[in-house]
Amino acid sequence: MMTITRPMPLALALVFALGSGLSSGASAADPVSPEALIRKIQAVGTEGDGSSEAATAWKQLVAAGPSAFLPIFGQIDSSSPSASNWLRMAVNAIADRELAAKKPLPTDELGAWLGSGKNGPVSRRLAYELLTRVDPKTPEKVLPGLLNDPSVDLRRDAIAYELVKADALAATDADKARAEYRKLFDATRDSDQTDLLAKKLLKLGVYVDTTAHYDCLTEWMIVGPFDNPKAGNYAVSLAPEKEVDLKATYPAKGGKAVAWSSFRGYGEYGSVDLNQALGKYKDAIAYAWTTFDSEKGGAAELRFGSPNAIRVFLNGKEVFAREEYHHGQRLDQYVAKGTLKAGKNTLLVKVCQNDQKESWAQDWSFLLRICDSAGTPVK
């Protein structure tokens, strides 16, 4: 009988590596560069191919000590989630061993890596965590300068840190508190912090527009409802999908003719309520179209939410599709990558309803904004 040996998953291989100690397994005469060891960890296949070699490489990488920090930092953001996790574990294992032995970590190198916004967010966050382990005062030294950082996580921590001080001001100096809250509001990218700061400002007599803060797209041309029997037309290109002609009329659901009409999204974060725009329908499809200008063009993220099945087209090219019904809607629920043209750009959104009758399955809506990878509006 033939015996089939399956590759060991990387996680299990590293359990064995951890249990067998952190000796390098390489002779002093046969050094292996951290870069080569990192490549072995990155090379593990989805089925675990190469996991044994990667586990050995991981042990050698830890044995290399703090000299492996910068090579790891240079690769951790571009690695697969699994490899990135194990590279993070290697950094922490090195730090644990060095600190237990009362040895210093290379804080100058870590500080320089953290200080460059061009470095990846995962590695910069890891550098920040190591610096904090060495010096508990790192947050008060570093975070005030990270309010507008490209790393969403570091920016969030900076806002949370400064918010404590702003709250203390609110009890003694309302004017200064307003100024601090407004500064923090302008820096926010996460909706929970944005909403919290909006409420704090309103309590002090200042209204801020969260929809404008995220520059959500609110002005749309809408057409529909088109028939979607048993949700069967989600993947079918209907007339507005083939060509957007704002002067055209189309045969639609129930045999009636429909035309494009303007509609403004008044819901939270500019949410477009298609039940309000077109009427309440099931087994139906709506299209929404808009244009916007981009000064420079280039890479951008399209972030949107919808409780319905949705397809999104940027400049005539599909950038996102998800056929799933009735799962709630929130800001930045989905993220699609796209490339903007300098000047005028077009967006077409296809939003599909199915025939579910439950009360929680009646919403028919979407919201959309365009930003960079940090969530900052780019249009």
Order of alpha helices (4+ residues) and beta strands (2+ residues): alpha-alpha-alpha-alpha-alpha-alpha-alpha-alpha-alpha-alpha-alpha-alpha-beta-alpha-beta-beta-beta-beta-alpha-beta-beta-beta-beta-beta-beta-beta
